[in-house]
Amino acid sequence: MRRFLLGLMAIVALIGGTALFSAPAQADRGSPTCVTRAEYRQVHRGMTKASVDREFGIHGKRFAGATSGGYRSEVWSYKTCSRYSVVSIAFSANPGGPLRLSAKSAVWSY
């Protein structure tokens, strides 16, 4: 249930295009197993999925996806270093092209 609510909050924030609230991160900077706020700030629109994964240091988990006419859209969630935080990244791709970041959203908690 908690995971469902976190995912729902991420989708709502992604649609709104902003984080719901912010708080100080309680994580090690540059952690190889989770996304920090600093790493989140480094990714931007147009980056490929591979570049985002390299910046975060983790692969993430595909949350949703759709394909139509060769165009693709996917939403990925990434483990954060703060216990009740969530990061969601939306990617899209033109036919034959790589997935590129089209929107990002995060909810940071204490």
N, C-alpha and C positions, 0 to 999 in steps of 0.2 A: 504494500500500500504506500509506504514512504517513497519507494522508487517511482511509483506511478505519479504521485504528487510532485516530486521533483521534476519528472519529465514534463508534466503538464505545466508547471511554472516556467520551465525553459521554453516551451512552445509559445506560451503567452508572451513571454519577454521577447522572443524572436519575432513574433508578429508585430509587436509594438516597436521593435528595433532598439530598445534600451534595456538596461538592467533594472530590475525592480527596486533594488536598494543596494547600497554598498557598505562594506565594513572592512576593517583591516584583515588581511589574510594571515592565517596562522600556519604558515608552511615554510619549508626550507626553499630558498631561491634556487632555481635550476634543478629541482628534484626530477630524477629520471623516470619516476613512476606516476607522476600526477602533474596537472597543469597549475601553475602559479598565476597570480594576477599579472605579474610582470610579463610572463610568457604570453598570456592572453592579449595584452596590449600590443605585442609585437606583430600579431597577425592582422592582415588587412584584406580588403576586397581585391579580388583578382589573383590572389595566391593559389597555387595548385594544392590539392589535397596532400601530395607528398611533401611540399614545403611546410604546410601546417603541421603535419605529423613530425617532421624533423624539428621544427621550432618547439613543439610541445614535448617531444621525446617519447611519445606514446602514440599508438595507432588509433585509439578510440573505438567506439562501437556504433554500428549503423543503427539508427533509430527509426528511420522511414526512408522510402524511396519511391520514385515514379519514373516511367519512361514513356515518351510519346513522340512519334515521328523522328526518332533518333536523338531527341533531346532528353537529357537526364537531370533529375533533381534528387538530392539525397540530404538527409539531416543526420549528423553524427553527434553523439554525446561523448564527452571526455571526462575522465575521472579527475576531480580537483583535489588539491591538497588540504582544503578545508572540509570538514566532515559533512556539513549540510549545504554545500554549494554545488552548483551545476554549471557546466559550460556546454552550449550547443552551437554547432556550426552548420550552416546550410551551404551546400555546394550545388553548382549547376554546370552542365556541359553541353556544348553544341555537338551536333553529330560528328563523331570521330575525334572529338577533342577531349582534353583532360578535364577532370572535375576541378572547378575553380570556386574559391570562396565567394559567395554572393551575399551572405548576411551572417552576423554572429551575435550571440547573446550569452549573458552570464548572470547568475544570481549568486552573490557572495554573502555568506553568513559568518557568524562568529565561530 
